[in-house]
Amino acid sequence: MNLLDQASRAERLARSILDERTSEALLRYAQECREKAAYAGGGSTSPIQLMTARLEDTTLQKAL
């Protein structure tokens, strides 16, 4: 499983978990995976995709 797959999986889990701390930890992990993938050239993650993912993370965190 590559970093982008791990990030997507962590984000899906974060949406389904009711515990705020666990959800936040999963979202941080997803963000780290996306950043590592971008710097390592692991996939087609562009800076715009990273910014979009961060905005989605922020929006999701506010919703929780």
NUVEX-473091 format. One record per residue: residue number from 1; x, y, z of N, C-alpha, C in turn. Coordinates in Angstrom, 2 decimals. Layout:
# residues N
NODE  seq     n_xx     n_yy     n_zz    ca_xx    ca_yy    ca_zz     c_xx     c_yy     c_zz
NODE  NUM        X        Y        Z        X        Y        Z        X        Y        Z
...
END
This chain:
# residues 64
NODE  seq     n_xx     n_yy     n_zz    ca_xx    ca_yy    ca_zz     c_xx     c_yy     c_zz
NODE    1     0.86    -1.17     0.00     0.00     0.00     0.00     0.90     1.24     0.00
NODE    2     0.67     2.14    -0.96     1.51     3.33    -1.02     1.00     4.41    -0.07
NODE    3     1.74     5.49     0.02     1.41     6.56     0.96     0.06     7.21     0.67
NODE    4    -0.26     7.40    -0.58    -1.54     8.03    -0.91    -2.71     7.12    -0.56
NODE    5    -2.54     5.81    -0.73    -3.58     4.86    -0.32    -3.76     4.90     1.19
NODE    6    -2.65     4.97     1.92    -2.72     5.04     3.37    -3.42     6.32     3.81
NODE    7    -3.12     7.42     3.15    -3.76     8.69     3.49    -5.26     8.62     3.27
NODE    8    -5.67     8.08     2.15    -7.11     7.95     1.86    -7.80     7.07     2.88
NODE    9    -7.16     5.99     3.22    -7.75     5.06     4.19    -7.88     5.73     5.56
NODE   10    -6.85     6.46     5.97    -6.89     7.15     7.27    -7.99     8.20     7.29
NODE   11    -8.18     8.91     6.18    -9.24     9.91     6.11   -10.62     9.27     6.19
NODE   12   -10.80     8.14     5.54   -12.10     7.44     5.62   -12.36     6.98     7.05
NODE   13   -11.34     6.44     7.70   -11.50     6.01     9.08   -11.83     7.18     9.99
NODE   14   -11.16     8.30     9.77   -11.39     9.49    10.61   -12.84     9.94    10.54
NODE   15   -13.44     9.81     9.39   -14.84    10.22     9.23   -15.80     9.31     9.98
NODE   16   -15.40     8.07    10.19   -16.31     7.11    10.81   -16.10     6.96    12.32
NODE   17   -15.06     7.57    12.84   -14.73     7.42    14.27   -15.34     8.57    15.06
NODE   18   -15.95     8.25    16.16   -16.60     9.26    16.98   -15.63     9.92    17.97
NODE   19   -14.56     9.24    18.32   -13.60     9.80    19.27   -12.77    10.89    18.58
NODE   20   -12.87    12.11    19.10   -12.23    13.26    18.46   -10.71    13.13    18.41
NODE   21   -10.10    12.68    19.48    -8.64    12.55    19.51    -8.14    11.55    18.46
NODE   22    -8.82    10.44    18.37    -8.43     9.42    17.39    -8.62     9.94    15.97
NODE   23    -9.73    10.61    15.76   -10.01    11.18    14.44    -8.94    12.20    14.06
NODE   24    -8.58    13.08    14.97    -7.55    14.08    14.70    -6.20    13.42    14.41
NODE   25    -5.87    12.38    15.15    -4.62    11.67    14.93    -4.59    11.04    13.54
NODE   26    -5.71    10.46    13.13    -5.78     9.87    11.79    -5.64    10.93    10.70
NODE   27    -6.25    12.09    10.91    -6.13    13.16     9.92    -4.70    13.69     9.85
NODE   28    -4.02    13.79    10.99    -2.61    14.21    10.98    -1.77    13.19    10.23
NODE   29    -2.03    11.91    10.48    -1.29    10.85     9.80    -1.52    10.92     8.29
NODE   30    -2.77    11.14     7.89    -3.09    11.25     6.46    -2.34    12.42     5.83
NODE   31    -2.29    13.53     6.53    -1.58    14.70     6.02    -0.09    14.41     5.88
NODE   32     0.49    13.74     6.87     1.91    13.37     6.80     2.17    12.45     5.61
NODE   33     1.29    11.49     5.39     1.45    10.57     4.25     1.43    11.33     2.94
NODE   34     0.49    12.26     2.81     0.39    13.03     1.57     1.63    13.90     1.36
NODE   35     2.14    14.49     2.42     3.34    15.32     2.31     4.55    14.47     1.93
NODE   36     4.70    13.33     2.56     5.81    12.44     2.23     5.74    11.96     0.80
NODE   37     4.53    11.65     0.35     4.34    11.19    -1.03     4.71    12.30    -2.01
NODE   38     4.37    13.52    -1.67     4.67    14.65    -2.56     6.17    14.88    -2.65
NODE   39     6.86    14.81    -1.53     8.29    15.07    -1.53     9.08    13.90    -2.12
NODE   40     8.55    12.70    -1.97     9.24    11.51    -2.48     8.86    11.22    -3.93
NODE   41     7.94    11.99    -4.47     7.48    11.73    -5.83     6.63    10.49    -5.91
NODE   42     6.01    10.11    -4.80     5.20     8.90    -4.74     3.80     9.11    -5.23
NODE   43     3.61     9.10    -6.50     2.26     9.28    -7.03     2.15    10.60    -7.74
NODE   44     0.94    10.98    -8.01     0.70    12.19    -8.79     0.20    13.32    -7.91
NODE   45     0.72    13.43    -6.72     0.28    14.47    -5.81     0.96    15.79    -6.17
NODE   46     0.17    16.74    -6.59     0.69    18.06    -6.91     0.50    18.96    -5.70
NODE   47     1.17    20.11    -5.69     0.95    21.06    -4.58    -0.51    21.46    -4.44
NODE   48    -1.22    21.56    -5.56    -2.64    21.91    -5.50    -3.44    20.81    -4.82
NODE   49    -3.11    19.56    -5.13    -3.80    18.44    -4.48    -3.51    18.43    -2.98
NODE   50    -2.28    18.74    -2.59    -1.94    18.80    -1.17    -2.73    19.90    -0.47
NODE   51    -2.82    21.07    -1.09    -3.58    22.16    -0.49    -5.05    21.80    -0.36
NODE   52    -5.59    21.15    -1.38    -6.99    20.72    -1.33    -7.19    19.72    -0.20
NODE   53    -6.27    18.78    -0.07    -6.37    17.78     0.99    -6.32    18.44     2.36
NODE   54    -5.45    19.44     2.52    -5.36    20.14     3.80    -6.64    20.89     4.10
NODE   55    -7.22    21.52     3.09    -8.49    22.21     3.29    -9.59    21.24     3.69
NODE   56    -9.61    20.07     3.05   -10.60    19.05     3.39   -10.39    18.57     4.82
NODE   57    -9.13    18.39     5.22    -8.82    17.98     6.58    -9.34    19.02     7.58
NODE   58    -9.08    20.29     7.29    -9.51    21.36     8.17   -11.03    21.39     8.27
NODE   59   -11.69    21.26     7.12   -13.15    21.25     7.09   -13.71    20.08     7.89
NODE   60   -13.09    18.92     7.72   -13.54    17.74     8.45   -13.33    17.91     9.94
NODE   61   -12.19    18.47    10.34   -11.91    18.68    11.76   -12.93    19.62    12.37
NODE   62   -13.29    20.67    11.66   -14.29    21.62    12.17   -15.66    20.96    12.31
NODE   63   -15.95    20.01    11.41   -17.24    19.32    11.45   -17.33    18.39    12.65
NODE   64   -16.17    17.91    13.13   -16.17    16.98    14.26   -16.31    17.77    15.51
END
